[in-house]
Amino acid sequence: MTRFLSVGLMLVFLCSCKGGKGPRKRVYVFSAACLNTALAEFEKSFEQKYRDVDVRVEVSGSLVAARKVSEYKRRGDIVISADKRVIDSLLIPNFADWQVAFLSNEMVLAYSENSRRAAEVNSSNWPKILLEPEVSVARADENLGPLGYQTLLVWKLADMHYRELLQGASLFETLSKKVSRELIRPDAAELLPTLGTEVDYIFIYRSMAKDHILKHILLPPEVNLSSLPQKDFYSRVSVAISAAPGESLTIRGEPILFSLTILREAPNKDGAISFVKTLLGREGRSILQRHGFSPLSPPRLQGPRESFPESLRVIIPEPGDSSEVAR
């Protein structure tokens, strides 16, 4: 009996050695929450191609994603932000050497069929409708991610662009009072469920509106933070945020650019490079476009070229290439 058991165990061992695989190496990605569904699709596609890699994506506000590394000392491989300034201010130069801006986006006003004044709201009258006392609004937290402070910047830009329509009223001041702390959510993932259940309107990225098939109002280029020609106009407004405990940071308006970096101490640098190369390549761009994003062509590198992985340089042939999607 012992002899048969020993032979059986040996056969199992031999079979497992012949057909088994080693443990999959994980790639940890700390990402802006608005990329959640796009990265979920990309992850499946990527893991089919790289079967030895196990991608783990954690979504949150972009500032939280960066703080996981800079403040909470989490070990990760990649950080993806909805604003390139987050990586620049919190991760470079202590935790990363470079970043790549790879997507543009724009702000829209989303609503549901049950929203008050839904039948008549449009790109010309939405500021007046939001000023009405019975109309409710929610937004993301400016201290946790770009969607929050970009919403506040949109309100200030609207005050300038719609000055005649507002007739002395201030959208920024009114909504700052109207949107109570209970209606300020940590990130995009927690903001979306409020629409149609708790509030009438929310400010989100156009990619999110497309991704979740939401009714939405397109905002003019002077307000939506997407237009390169409007860059100087955007810079006329600013908001203050808490970038870290006890530290205030002034954010000026500028066109929205998403960026990513591979952390200097990434545990799985090879896997991270493969992930980024695929995400910035044709396959990744196609997935991102389906989810409403506008990939930059080519992406833009910020940082020393000698620190940028050599295998990724084919994607960005020249350092500092500033080609961006203009609207």
VEXZATI-174893 format. One record per residue (C-alpha): residue in one letter; x, y, z; residue number from 1. Coordinates in nm, 4 decimals. Layout:
N
<nugu r="A" xx="X" yy="Y" zz="Z" k="NUM"/>
...
This chain:
327
<nugu r="M" xx="0.0000" yy="0.0000" zz="0.0000" k="1"/>
<nugu r="T" xx="0.2816" yy="0.2387" zz="0.0918" k="2"/>
<nugu r="R" xx="0.4588" yy="0.1523" zz="-0.2347" k="3"/>
<nugu r="F" xx="0.1499" yy="0.2333" zz="-0.4469" k="4"/>
<nugu r="L" xx="0.0998" yy="0.5609" zz="-0.2567" k="5"/>
<nugu r="S" xx="0.4610" yy="0.6639" zz="-0.3169" k="6"/>
<nugu r="V" xx="0.4334" yy="0.5909" zz="-0.6900" k="7"/>
<nugu r="G" xx="0.1086" yy="0.7867" zz="-0.7099" k="8"/>
<nugu r="L" xx="0.2576" yy="1.0868" zz="-0.5400" k="9"/>
<nugu r="M" xx="0.5585" yy="1.0749" zz="-0.7713" k="10"/>
<nugu r="L" xx="0.3335" yy="1.0715" zz="-1.0797" k="11"/>
<nugu r="V" xx="0.1392" yy="1.3703" zz="-0.9513" k="12"/>
<nugu r="F" xx="0.4661" yy="1.5540" zz="-0.8894" k="13"/>
<nugu r="L" xx="0.6014" yy="1.4745" zz="-1.2367" k="14"/>
<nugu r="C" xx="0.2790" yy="1.5826" zz="-1.4057" k="15"/>
<nugu r="S" xx="0.2701" yy="1.9067" zz="-1.2132" k="16"/>
<nugu r="C" xx="0.6321" yy="1.9794" zz="-1.3059" k="17"/>
<nugu r="K" xx="0.5654" yy="1.9112" zz="-1.6728" k="18"/>
<nugu r="G" xx="0.2423" yy="2.1026" zz="-1.7143" k="19"/>
<nugu r="G" xx="0.2389" yy="2.3489" zz="-1.4246" k="20"/>
<nugu r="K" xx="0.3323" yy="2.7174" zz="-1.4296" k="21"/>
<nugu r="G" xx="0.5079" yy="2.9357" zz="-1.1794" k="22"/>
<nugu r="P" xx="0.3217" yy="3.1999" zz="-0.9794" k="23"/>
<nugu r="R" xx="0.2045" yy="3.4990" zz="-1.1787" k="24"/>
<nugu r="K" xx="0.3892" yy="3.8214" zz="-1.1046" k="25"/>
<nugu r="R" xx="0.1612" yy="4.1020" zz="-0.9948" k="26"/>
<nugu r="V" xx="0.1551" yy="4.4566" zz="-1.1319" k="27"/>
<nugu r="Y" xx="-0.0059" yy="4.7015" zz="-0.8919" k="28"/>
<nugu r="V" xx="-0.1732" yy="5.0024" zz="-1.0526" k="29"/>
<nugu r="F" xx="-0.2998" yy="5.2954" zz="-0.8446" k="30"/>
<nugu r="S" xx="-0.5402" yy="5.4745" zz="-1.0765" k="31"/>
<nugu r="A" xx="-0.7897" yy="5.7575" zz="-1.0990" k="32"/>
<nugu r="A" xx="-1.1399" yy="5.6154" zz="-1.0433" k="33"/>
<nugu r="C" xx="-1.2769" yy="5.7537" zz="-1.3702" k="34"/>
<nugu r="L" xx="-1.0635" yy="5.4973" zz="-1.5586" k="35"/>
<nugu r="N" xx="-1.2190" yy="5.2045" zz="-1.3712" k="36"/>
<nugu r="T" xx="-1.4279" yy="5.0448" zz="-1.6479" k="37"/>
<nugu r="A" xx="-1.1720" yy="5.1136" zz="-1.9216" k="38"/>
<nugu r="L" xx="-0.8920" yy="4.9533" zz="-1.7186" k="39"/>
<nugu r="A" xx="-1.1127" yy="4.6561" zz="-1.6304" k="40"/>
<nugu r="E" xx="-1.1507" yy="4.5805" zz="-2.0013" k="41"/>
<nugu r="F" xx="-0.7837" yy="4.6498" zz="-2.0686" k="42"/>
<nugu r="E" xx="-0.6764" yy="4.4246" zz="-1.7800" k="43"/>
<nugu r="K" xx="-0.8575" yy="4.1242" zz="-1.9284" k="44"/>
<nugu r="S" xx="-0.7055" yy="4.1840" zz="-2.2696" k="45"/>
<nugu r="F" xx="-0.3585" yy="4.2400" zz="-2.1291" k="46"/>
<nugu r="E" xx="-0.3608" yy="3.9273" zz="-1.9101" k="47"/>
<nugu r="Q" xx="-0.4618" yy="3.7125" zz="-2.2070" k="48"/>
<nugu r="K" xx="-0.1471" yy="3.8304" zz="-2.3833" k="49"/>
<nugu r="Y" xx="0.0824" yy="3.8286" zz="-2.0789" k="50"/>
<nugu r="R" xx="-0.0288" yy="3.5156" zz="-1.8946" k="51"/>
<nugu r="D" xx="0.2515" yy="3.5404" zz="-1.6391" k="52"/>
<nugu r="V" xx="0.1260" yy="3.8802" zz="-1.5148" k="53"/>
<nugu r="D" xx="-0.1541" yy="3.9410" zz="-1.2664" k="54"/>
<nugu r="V" xx="-0.2736" yy="4.3038" zz="-1.2845" k="55"/>
<nugu r="R" xx="-0.4195" yy="4.4505" zz="-0.9658" k="56"/>
<nugu r="V" xx="-0.5891" yy="4.7887" zz="-1.0178" k="57"/>
<nugu r="E" xx="-0.6870" yy="5.0043" zz="-0.7191" k="58"/>
<nugu r="V" xx="-0.9031" yy="5.3055" zz="-0.8048" k="59"/>
<nugu r="S" xx="-0.9490" yy="5.6236" zz="-0.6034" k="60"/>
<nugu r="G" xx="-0.9154" yy="5.9964" zz="-0.6460" k="61"/>
<nugu r="S" xx="-0.5858" yy="6.0790" zz="-0.8187" k="62"/>
<nugu r="L" xx="-0.4473" yy="6.2602" zz="-0.5160" k="63"/>
<nugu r="V" xx="-0.5211" yy="5.9551" zz="-0.3025" k="64"/>
<nugu r="A" xx="-0.3558" yy="5.7308" zz="-0.5626" k="65"/>
<nugu r="A" xx="-0.0350" yy="5.9363" zz="-0.5405" k="66"/>
<nugu r="R" xx="-0.0514" yy="5.9599" zz="-0.1615" k="67"/>
<nugu r="K" xx="-0.0606" yy="5.5812" zz="-0.1369" k="68"/>
<nugu r="V" xx="0.3032" yy="5.6038" zz="-0.2439" k="69"/>
<nugu r="S" xx="0.4235" yy="5.9399" zz="-0.1104" k="70"/>
<nugu r="E" xx="0.2448" yy="5.9396" zz="0.2262" k="71"/>
<nugu r="Y" xx="0.1243" yy="5.5874" zz="0.3042" k="72"/>
<nugu r="K" xx="0.4422" yy="5.4215" zz="0.1678" k="73"/>
<nugu r="R" xx="0.2527" yy="5.1599" zz="-0.0324" k="74"/>
<nugu r="R" xx="0.4592" yy="4.9589" zz="-0.2791" k="75"/>
<nugu r="G" xx="0.3150" yy="4.9827" zz="-0.6266" k="76"/>
<nugu r="D" xx="0.4286" yy="4.9772" zz="-0.9866" k="77"/>
<nugu r="I" xx="0.2217" yy="5.2353" zz="-1.1754" k="78"/>
<nugu r="V" xx="0.0276" yy="5.5500" zz="-1.0861" k="79"/>
<nugu r="I" xx="-0.2299" yy="5.6930" zz="-1.3284" k="80"/>
<nugu r="S" xx="-0.3673" yy="6.0418" zz="-1.2611" k="81"/>
<nugu r="A" xx="-0.6483" yy="6.2500" zz="-1.4102" k="82"/>
<nugu r="D" xx="-0.4170" yy="6.5525" zz="-1.3894" k="83"/>
<nugu r="K" xx="-0.0468" yy="6.5463" zz="-1.4705" k="84"/>
<nugu r="R" xx="0.0168" yy="6.8014" zz="-1.1947" k="85"/>
<nugu r="V" xx="-0.0597" yy="6.5383" zz="-0.9299" k="86"/>
<nugu r="I" xx="0.2330" yy="6.3164" zz="-1.0293" k="87"/>
<nugu r="D" xx="0.4542" yy="6.6198" zz="-1.0820" k="88"/>
<nugu r="S" xx="0.3865" yy="6.7618" zz="-0.7355" k="89"/>
<nugu r="L" xx="0.3580" yy="6.4464" zz="-0.5213" k="90"/>
<nugu r="L" xx="0.5770" yy="6.1812" zz="-0.6873" k="91"/>
<nugu r="I" xx="0.8513" yy="6.3551" zz="-0.8887" k="92"/>
<nugu r="P" xx="1.1418" yy="6.3552" zz="-0.7990" k="93"/>
<nugu r="N" xx="1.1253" yy="6.1469" zz="-0.4788" k="94"/>
<nugu r="F" xx="0.9321" yy="5.8466" zz="-0.6102" k="95"/>
<nugu r="A" xx="0.9379" yy="5.8760" zz="-0.9907" k="96"/>
<nugu r="D" xx="1.1625" yy="6.0310" zz="-1.2552" k="97"/>
<nugu r="W" xx="0.9186" yy="6.0956" zz="-1.5399" k="98"/>
<nugu r="Q" xx="0.5581" yy="6.0923" zz="-1.6460" k="99"/>
<nugu r="V" xx="0.3728" yy="6.0572" zz="-1.9747" k="100"/>
<nugu r="A" xx="0.0630" yy="6.2621" zz="-2.0566" k="101"/>
<nugu r="F" xx="-0.1474" yy="6.0308" zz="-2.2713" k="102"/>
<nugu r="L" xx="-0.5170" yy="6.1327" zz="-2.2594" k="103"/>
<nugu r="S" xx="-0.7289" yy="6.4453" zz="-2.2834" k="104"/>
<nugu r="N" xx="-1.0828" yy="6.4886" zz="-2.1569" k="105"/>
<nugu r="E" xx="-1.3449" yy="6.7548" zz="-2.0910" k="106"/>
<nugu r="M" xx="-1.5997" yy="6.8441" zz="-1.8257" k="107"/>
<nugu r="V" xx="-1.9737" yy="6.8004" zz="-1.8880" k="108"/>
<nugu r="L" xx="-2.2929" yy="6.8445" zz="-1.6877" k="109"/>
<nugu r="A" xx="-2.4713" yy="6.5106" zz="-1.6445" k="110"/>
<nugu r="Y" xx="-2.8371" yy="6.4644" zz="-1.5513" k="111"/>
<nugu r="S" xx="-3.1120" yy="6.2017" zz="-1.5566" k="112"/>
<nugu r="E" xx="-3.4607" yy="6.1932" zz="-1.7053" k="113"/>
<nugu r="N" xx="-3.5910" yy="6.2554" zz="-1.3527" k="114"/>
<nugu r="S" xx="-3.3782" yy="6.5650" zz="-1.2958" k="115"/>
<nugu r="R" xx="-3.5609" yy="6.8907" zz="-1.2353" k="116"/>
<nugu r="R" xx="-3.5778" yy="7.0993" zz="-1.5555" k="117"/>
<nugu r="A" xx="-3.4395" yy="6.8060" zz="-1.7560" k="118"/>
<nugu r="A" xx="-3.6700" yy="6.8809" zz="-2.0488" k="119"/>
<nugu r="E" xx="-3.5335" yy="7.2306" zz="-2.0991" k="120"/>
<nugu r="V" xx="-3.1724" yy="7.2366" zz="-1.9786" k="121"/>
<nugu r="N" xx="-2.9156" yy="7.3084" zz="-2.2511" k="122"/>
<nugu r="S" xx="-2.5670" yy="7.4506" zz="-2.3062" k="123"/>
<nugu r="S" xx="-2.7020" yy="7.8065" zz="-2.2977" k="124"/>
<nugu r="N" xx="-2.9184" yy="7.8075" zz="-1.9844" k="125"/>
<nugu r="W" xx="-2.7674" yy="7.5478" zz="-1.7494" k="126"/>
<nugu r="P" xx="-2.6053" yy="7.8049" zz="-1.5127" k="127"/>
<nugu r="K" xx="-2.9401" yy="7.9738" zz="-1.4480" k="128"/>
<nugu r="I" xx="-3.1096" yy="7.6383" zz="-1.3896" k="129"/>
<nugu r="L" xx="-2.8466" yy="7.5322" zz="-1.1365" k="130"/>
<nugu r="L" xx="-2.9037" yy="7.8555" zz="-0.9458" k="131"/>
<nugu r="E" xx="-3.2666" yy="7.7674" zz="-0.8799" k="132"/>
<nugu r="P" xx="-3.3172" yy="7.6752" zz="-0.5109" k="133"/>
<nugu r="E" xx="-3.4993" yy="7.3470" zz="-0.5752" k="134"/>
<nugu r="V" xx="-3.2323" yy="7.2126" zz="-0.8153" k="135"/>
<nugu r="S" xx="-2.9739" yy="6.9890" zz="-0.6412" k="136"/>
<nugu r="V" xx="-2.6113" yy="6.9279" zz="-0.7365" k="137"/>
<nugu r="A" xx="-2.3328" yy="6.6951" zz="-0.6190" k="138"/>
<nugu r="R" xx="-1.9620" yy="6.6996" zz="-0.6908" k="139"/>
<nugu r="A" xx="-1.6342" yy="6.5214" zz="-0.6185" k="140"/>
<nugu r="D" xx="-1.4031" yy="6.6270" zz="-0.3346" k="141"/>
<nugu r="E" xx="-1.1381" yy="6.8760" zz="-0.4513" k="142"/>
<nugu r="N" xx="-0.8909" yy="6.7512" zz="-0.1896" k="143"/>
<nugu r="L" xx="-0.8959" yy="6.3915" zz="-0.3139" k="144"/>
<nugu r="G" xx="-0.8903" yy="6.4159" zz="-0.6911" k="145"/>
<nugu r="P" xx="-0.8796" yy="6.6434" zz="-0.9977" k="146"/>
<nugu r="L" xx="-1.2485" yy="6.5922" zz="-1.0806" k="147"/>
<nugu r="G" xx="-1.3316" yy="6.7827" zz="-0.7617" k="148"/>
<nugu r="Y" xx="-1.1126" yy="7.0875" zz="-0.8151" k="149"/>
<nugu r="Q" xx="-1.1772" yy="7.0906" zz="-1.1912" k="150"/>
<nugu r="T" xx="-1.5483" yy="7.1173" zz="-1.1098" k="151"/>
<nugu r="L" xx="-1.4798" yy="7.4242" zz="-0.8970" k="152"/>
<nugu r="L" xx="-1.2699" yy="7.5737" zz="-1.1773" k="153"/>
<nugu r="V" xx="-1.5578" yy="7.5168" zz="-1.4210" k="154"/>
<nugu r="W" xx="-1.7910" yy="7.7106" zz="-1.1889" k="155"/>
<nugu r="K" xx="-1.5492" yy="8.0035" zz="-1.1799" k="156"/>
<nugu r="L" xx="-1.5005" yy="7.9973" zz="-1.5581" k="157"/>
<nugu r="A" xx="-1.8782" yy="7.9915" zz="-1.6015" k="158"/>
<nugu r="D" xx="-1.9055" yy="8.3040" zz="-1.3877" k="159"/>
<nugu r="M" xx="-1.6876" yy="8.4852" zz="-1.6433" k="160"/>
<nugu r="H" xx="-1.8236" yy="8.3297" zz="-1.9617" k="161"/>
<nugu r="Y" xx="-2.1921" yy="8.3624" zz="-1.8668" k="162"/>
<nugu r="R" xx="-2.1613" yy="8.7024" zz="-1.6969" k="163"/>
<nugu r="E" xx="-2.4546" yy="8.8551" zz="-1.8876" k="164"/>
<nugu r="L" xx="-2.6768" yy="8.5526" zz="-1.8307" k="165"/>
<nugu r="L" xx="-2.6044" yy="8.5444" zz="-1.4577" k="166"/>
<nugu r="Q" xx="-2.6748" yy="8.9163" zz="-1.4156" k="167"/>
<nugu r="G" xx="-2.4575" yy="8.9658" zz="-1.1101" k="168"/>
<nugu r="A" xx="-2.5174" yy="8.6240" zz="-0.9530" k="169"/>
<nugu r="S" xx="-2.2214" yy="8.3910" zz="-0.8946" k="170"/>
<nugu r="L" xx="-2.2461" yy="8.0231" zz="-0.9871" k="171"/>
<nugu r="F" xx="-1.9348" yy="7.9475" zz="-0.7830" k="172"/>
<nugu r="E" xx="-2.0568" yy="8.1151" zz="-0.4654" k="173"/>
<nugu r="T" xx="-2.4112" yy="7.9819" zz="-0.4950" k="174"/>
<nugu r="L" xx="-2.3143" yy="7.6206" zz="-0.5648" k="175"/>
<nugu r="S" xx="-2.0385" yy="7.6281" zz="-0.3023" k="176"/>
<nugu r="K" xx="-2.3115" yy="7.6939" zz="-0.0457" k="177"/>
<nugu r="K" xx="-2.5746" yy="7.4705" zz="-0.2054" k="178"/>
<nugu r="V" xx="-2.3570" yy="7.1583" zz="-0.2324" k="179"/>
<nugu r="S" xx="-2.3429" yy="7.0423" zz="0.1274" k="180"/>
<nugu r="R" xx="-2.0691" yy="6.8196" zz="0.2687" k="181"/>
<nugu r="E" xx="-2.3060" yy="6.5213" zz="0.2349" k="182"/>
<nugu r="L" xx="-2.3159" yy="6.5806" zz="-0.1420" k="183"/>
<nugu r="I" xx="-1.9373" yy="6.5919" zz="-0.1867" k="184"/>
<nugu r="R" xx="-1.8108" yy="6.2433" zz="-0.2703" k="185"/>
<nugu r="P" xx="-1.4531" yy="6.1080" zz="-0.2562" k="186"/>
<nugu r="D" xx="-1.4210" yy="6.0158" zz="-0.6226" k="187"/>
<nugu r="A" xx="-1.6001" yy="5.9502" zz="-0.9501" k="188"/>
<nugu r="A" xx="-1.7040" yy="5.5981" zz="-0.8536" k="189"/>
<nugu r="E" xx="-1.8994" yy="5.7268" zz="-0.5532" k="190"/>
<nugu r="L" xx="-2.0301" yy="6.0377" zz="-0.7276" k="191"/>
<nugu r="L" xx="-2.2099" yy="5.8593" zz="-1.0121" k="192"/>
<nugu r="P" xx="-2.4687" yy="5.6766" zz="-0.7947" k="193"/>
<nugu r="T" xx="-2.5980" yy="6.0086" zz="-0.6590" k="194"/>
<nugu r="L" xx="-2.7368" yy="6.1099" zz="-0.9991" k="195"/>
<nugu r="G" xx="-3.1106" yy="6.0495" zz="-1.0197" k="196"/>
<nugu r="T" xx="-3.1262" yy="5.9185" zz="-0.6634" k="197"/>
<nugu r="E" xx="-3.0026" yy="6.2077" zz="-0.4488" k="198"/>
<nugu r="V" xx="-2.9377" yy="6.4953" zz="-0.6879" k="199"/>
<nugu r="D" xx="-3.0426" yy="6.6364" zz="-1.0236" k="200"/>
<nugu r="Y" xx="-2.7031" yy="6.7220" zz="-1.1745" k="201"/>
<nugu r="I" xx="-2.3353" yy="6.6319" zz="-1.1394" k="202"/>
<nugu r="F" xx="-2.0178" yy="6.7537" zz="-1.3086" k="203"/>
<nugu r="I" xx="-1.8124" yy="6.4693" zz="-1.4561" k="204"/>
<nugu r="Y" xx="-1.5763" yy="6.3913" zz="-1.7446" k="205"/>
<nugu r="R" xx="-1.7240" yy="6.3371" zz="-2.0882" k="206"/>
<nugu r="S" xx="-1.5644" yy="5.9910" zz="-2.0921" k="207"/>
<nugu r="M" xx="-1.7677" yy="5.8969" zz="-1.7837" k="208"/>
<nugu r="A" xx="-2.0910" yy="6.0223" zz="-1.9379" k="209"/>
<nugu r="K" xx="-2.0269" yy="5.8140" zz="-2.2487" k="210"/>
<nugu r="D" xx="-1.9110" yy="5.5119" zz="-2.0518" k="211"/>
<nugu r="H" xx="-2.2254" yy="5.5068" zz="-1.8366" k="212"/>
<nugu r="I" xx="-2.4631" yy="5.6231" zz="-2.1131" k="213"/>
<nugu r="L" xx="-2.5703" yy="5.9320" zz="-1.9201" k="214"/>
<nugu r="K" xx="-2.7644" yy="6.2299" zz="-2.0480" k="215"/>
<nugu r="H" xx="-2.5307" yy="6.5264" zz="-2.0453" k="216"/>
<nugu r="I" xx="-2.4820" yy="6.8854" zz="-2.1558" k="217"/>
<nugu r="L" xx="-2.1678" yy="6.9765" zz="-2.3478" k="218"/>
<nugu r="L" xx="-2.0092" yy="7.2884" zz="-2.2048" k="219"/>
<nugu r="P" xx="-1.8474" yy="7.5572" zz="-2.4254" k="220"/>
<nugu r="P" xx="-1.4692" yy="7.5423" zz="-2.4806" k="221"/>
<nugu r="E" xx="-1.4285" yy="7.8491" zz="-2.2590" k="222"/>
<nugu r="V" xx="-1.5597" yy="7.6449" zz="-1.9665" k="223"/>
<nugu r="N" xx="-1.4997" yy="7.2717" zz="-2.0240" k="224"/>
<nugu r="L" xx="-1.1184" yy="7.2649" zz="-1.9663" k="225"/>
<nugu r="S" xx="-1.0473" yy="7.0828" zz="-2.2922" k="226"/>
<nugu r="S" xx="-0.9292" yy="7.3551" zz="-2.5306" k="227"/>
<nugu r="L" xx="-0.5626" yy="7.4397" zz="-2.5842" k="228"/>
<nugu r="P" xx="-0.6464" yy="7.7782" zz="-2.7414" k="229"/>
<nugu r="Q" xx="-0.8341" yy="7.8656" zz="-2.4188" k="230"/>
<nugu r="K" xx="-0.5347" yy="7.7866" zz="-2.1969" k="231"/>
<nugu r="D" xx="-0.4702" yy="8.1502" zz="-2.1022" k="232"/>
<nugu r="F" xx="-0.8381" yy="8.2054" zz="-2.0243" k="233"/>
<nugu r="Y" xx="-0.8435" yy="7.8963" zz="-1.8005" k="234"/>
<nugu r="S" xx="-0.5397" yy="8.0225" zz="-1.6091" k="235"/>
<nugu r="R" xx="-0.7346" yy="8.3270" zz="-1.4902" k="236"/>
<nugu r="V" xx="-0.9128" yy="8.1149" zz="-1.2285" k="237"/>
<nugu r="S" xx="-0.7723" yy="7.9125" zz="-0.9396" k="238"/>
<nugu r="V" xx="-0.8767" yy="7.7168" zz="-0.6310" k="239"/>
<nugu r="A" xx="-0.6922" yy="7.6116" zz="-0.3166" k="240"/>
<nugu r="I" xx="-0.6780" yy="7.2451" zz="-0.2150" k="241"/>
<nugu r="S" xx="-0.5185" yy="7.0414" zz="0.0607" k="242"/>
<nugu r="A" xx="-0.2581" yy="6.8344" zz="-0.1257" k="243"/>
<nugu r="A" xx="-0.1171" yy="6.6821" zz="0.1948" k="244"/>
<nugu r="P" xx="-0.1797" yy="6.7206" zz="0.5691" k="245"/>
<nugu r="G" xx="-0.1111" yy="7.0816" zz="0.6619" k="246"/>
<nugu r="E" xx="-0.0154" yy="7.1741" zz="0.3066" k="247"/>
<nugu r="S" xx="-0.2243" yy="7.3992" zz="0.0808" k="248"/>
<nugu r="L" xx="-0.1794" yy="7.3999" zz="-0.2956" k="249"/>
<nugu r="T" xx="-0.3155" yy="7.6534" zz="-0.5445" k="250"/>
<nugu r="I" xx="-0.4505" yy="7.4954" zz="-0.8638" k="251"/>
<nugu r="R" xx="-0.4927" yy="7.7167" zz="-1.1679" k="252"/>
<nugu r="G" xx="-0.7139" yy="7.6273" zz="-1.4606" k="253"/>
<nugu r="E" xx="-0.5532" yy="7.4456" zz="-1.7512" k="254"/>
<nugu r="P" xx="-0.6554" yy="7.1884" zz="-2.0160" k="255"/>
<nugu r="I" xx="-0.7192" yy="6.8412" zz="-1.8723" k="256"/>
<nugu r="L" xx="-0.4380" yy="6.5929" zz="-1.9358" k="257"/>
<nugu r="F" xx="-0.4226" yy="6.2437" zz="-1.7830" k="258"/>
<nugu r="S" xx="-0.0765" yy="6.1035" zz="-1.7140" k="259"/>
<nugu r="L" xx="0.0996" yy="5.7959" zz="-1.5809" k="260"/>
<nugu r="T" xx="0.4347" yy="5.6944" zz="-1.4404" k="261"/>
<nugu r="I" xx="0.6221" yy="5.3805" zz="-1.3425" k="262"/>
<nugu r="L" xx="0.7515" yy="5.4225" zz="-0.9895" k="263"/>
<nugu r="R" xx="1.1271" yy="5.4186" zz="-0.9377" k="264"/>
<nugu r="E" xx="1.1039" yy="5.1335" zz="-0.6831" k="265"/>
<nugu r="A" xx="0.8424" yy="4.9341" zz="-0.8745" k="266"/>
<nugu r="P" xx="0.8595" yy="4.5685" zz="-0.7565" k="267"/>
<nugu r="N" xx="0.7708" yy="4.4383" zz="-1.1037" k="268"/>
<nugu r="K" xx="0.9285" yy="4.6892" zz="-1.3387" k="269"/>
<nugu r="D" xx="0.9285" yy="4.4562" zz="-1.6393" k="270"/>
<nugu r="G" xx="0.5588" yy="4.3843" zz="-1.5987" k="271"/>
<nugu r="A" xx="0.4891" yy="4.7543" zz="-1.5497" k="272"/>
<nugu r="I" xx="0.6751" yy="4.8427" zz="-1.8708" k="273"/>
<nugu r="S" xx="0.4751" yy="4.5820" zz="-2.0632" k="274"/>
<nugu r="F" xx="0.1529" yy="4.7219" zz="-1.9164" k="275"/>
<nugu r="V" xx="0.2365" yy="5.0822" zz="-2.0121" k="276"/>
<nugu r="K" xx="0.3630" yy="4.9879" zz="-2.3577" k="277"/>
<nugu r="T" xx="0.0398" yy="4.8014" zz="-2.4317" k="278"/>
<nugu r="L" xx="-0.1813" yy="5.0732" zz="-2.2818" k="279"/>
<nugu r="L" xx="-0.0129" yy="5.3436" zz="-2.4916" k="280"/>
<nugu r="G" xx="-0.0105" yy="5.1232" zz="-2.8009" k="281"/>
<nugu r="R" xx="-0.2808" yy="5.0546" zz="-3.0559" k="282"/>
<nugu r="E" xx="-0.4709" yy="4.8038" zz="-2.8420" k="283"/>
<nugu r="G" xx="-0.4839" yy="5.0270" zz="-2.5350" k="284"/>
<nugu r="R" xx="-0.5727" yy="5.3371" zz="-2.7346" k="285"/>
<nugu r="S" xx="-0.8616" yy="5.1526" zz="-2.8982" k="286"/>
<nugu r="I" xx="-1.0031" yy="5.0472" zz="-2.5607" k="287"/>
<nugu r="L" xx="-0.9638" yy="5.3960" zz="-2.4162" k="288"/>
<nugu r="Q" xx="-1.1377" yy="5.5527" zz="-2.7171" k="289"/>
<nugu r="R" xx="-1.4319" yy="5.3142" zz="-2.6794" k="290"/>
<nugu r="H" xx="-1.4685" yy="5.4398" zz="-2.3232" k="291"/>
<nugu r="G" xx="-1.4838" yy="5.8034" zz="-2.4308" k="292"/>
<nugu r="F" xx="-1.1231" yy="5.9140" zz="-2.3804" k="293"/>
<nugu r="S" xx="-0.9153" yy="6.1063" zz="-2.6354" k="294"/>
<nugu r="P" xx="-0.5619" yy="5.9582" zz="-2.6556" k="295"/>
<nugu r="L" xx="-0.2819" yy="6.2024" zz="-2.7341" k="296"/>
<nugu r="S" xx="-0.0890" yy="6.1282" zz="-3.0516" k="297"/>
<nugu r="P" xx="0.1903" yy="6.0916" zz="-2.9684" k="298"/>
<nugu r="P" xx="0.1894" yy="6.0904" zz="-2.5873" k="299"/>
<nugu r="R" xx="0.4019" yy="6.3584" zz="-2.4208" k="300"/>
<nugu r="L" xx="0.7022" yy="6.2790" zz="-2.2045" k="301"/>
<nugu r="Q" xx="0.7965" yy="6.4968" zz="-1.9088" k="302"/>
<nugu r="G" xx="1.1300" yy="6.4163" zz="-1.7467" k="303"/>
<nugu r="P" xx="1.4826" yy="6.3105" zz="-1.8447" k="304"/>
<nugu r="R" xx="1.4882" yy="6.0798" zz="-2.1457" k="305"/>
<nugu r="E" xx="1.7725" yy="5.8750" zz="-1.9991" k="306"/>
<nugu r="S" xx="1.5416" yy="5.7731" zz="-1.7120" k="307"/>
<nugu r="F" xx="1.2615" yy="5.6717" zz="-1.9485" k="308"/>
<nugu r="P" xx="1.2549" yy="5.2941" zz="-2.0223" k="309"/>
<nugu r="E" xx="1.4292" yy="5.2297" zz="-2.3520" k="310"/>
<nugu r="S" xx="1.1611" yy="4.9882" zz="-2.4742" k="311"/>
<nugu r="L" xx="0.9002" yy="5.2658" zz="-2.4404" k="312"/>
<nugu r="R" xx="1.0926" yy="5.5278" zz="-2.6374" k="313"/>
<nugu r="V" xx="0.9510" yy="5.4082" zz="-2.9681" k="314"/>
<nugu r="I" xx="0.6103" yy="5.5371" zz="-2.8486" k="315"/>
<nugu r="I" xx="0.7559" yy="5.8826" zz="-2.7839" k="316"/>
<nugu r="P" xx="1.0299" yy="5.9344" zz="-3.0452" k="317"/>
<nugu r="E" xx="1.1426" yy="6.2745" zz="-2.9205" k="318"/>
<nugu r="P" xx="1.1667" yy="6.3983" zz="-2.5591" k="319"/>
<nugu r="G" xx="0.9254" yy="6.6720" zz="-2.4645" k="320"/>
<nugu r="D" xx="0.7030" yy="6.6183" zz="-2.7699" k="321"/>
<nugu r="S" xx="0.4057" yy="6.8455" zz="-2.6990" k="322"/>
<nugu r="S" xx="0.1603" yy="6.7060" zz="-2.9531" k="323"/>
<nugu r="E" xx="-0.1802" yy="6.7100" zz="-2.7865" k="324"/>
<nugu r="V" xx="-0.5398" yy="6.6674" zz="-2.8873" k="325"/>
<nugu r="A" xx="-0.6765" yy="7.0150" zz="-2.9496" k="326"/>
<nugu r="R" xx="-1.0452" yy="7.0933" zz="-2.9652" k="327"/>
